[in-house]
C-alpha cells in the first residue's frame, strides 16, 4: 500500500477520487484533510479485502476494477449481494455502527485498485463534517436498498427477467464480468445464462 502523495500515478488517482460518487462534492479543505488518511492498494482477482465475520473494518473507494460483496454459509454456499466498480465504494460502516462483525466478505472480482482507510479514521473524518456524513449515510442506505432489491429480484423474476434487469441497471458492467460470476450473481448456472443470452 502507498500514500497518494508518494504514488507515481498520484495525479490520475486524484482525478479518479474526485469522480467518486461519495467524494465528488468535497471542497478543497476537505481533500487536504482526507487525502493523507488514504492509502492506495492493488488487489489481484480473487483477493479478499474484507472477510465475513471480521471486526477489522475499512472504507474503500474504487479507482479501477470491480468488487463483489459476498455472503456465505457454513456449507460453503455463497451468494453475491452486490457488484461495485469505478466511482463507487464499499464499506463496513453499517456493521461498525451496529457494533457487529462485518456480515459479508468484500472480494476483488477483477484486478482492482482502491483508496482505503480504516473505519476509525473515516468515522473520525465524518464526525467533523456533518454534511459529508449525511451524504455518505444516504449512500449507505442506497446501497442497502440495492442489495434488498437484488434479493427480491432473485425470488420474483425468472432467469431472463434477472438478466434483463441487470442489463438495464448495470449496462456498464455487462461485458466486464466473467460469465461464471454473472451467473452466480443472478443465481443461475452458467449454462442457463448462455441459453438465455442465445434466445435474445
Buried (B, 14 or more C-beta within 10 A) or exposed (E): EBEBEEBEBBEEBBEBBEEBBBBEEBEEEBBEEBBEBBBBBBBEBEBEBBEBEBEEBBBBBBBBBBBBBBBEEEEEEBBBBBBBBBBBBBBBBBBBEEEEBBBBBBBBBBBBBBBBBBBEBBBEBBEEBEEBBEBBBEBBEEBEEBBEEBBEBEEEBEBBEBBBBBEEBBEEBEEBBEEEBBBBBBBBEBEBBEEBEEEE
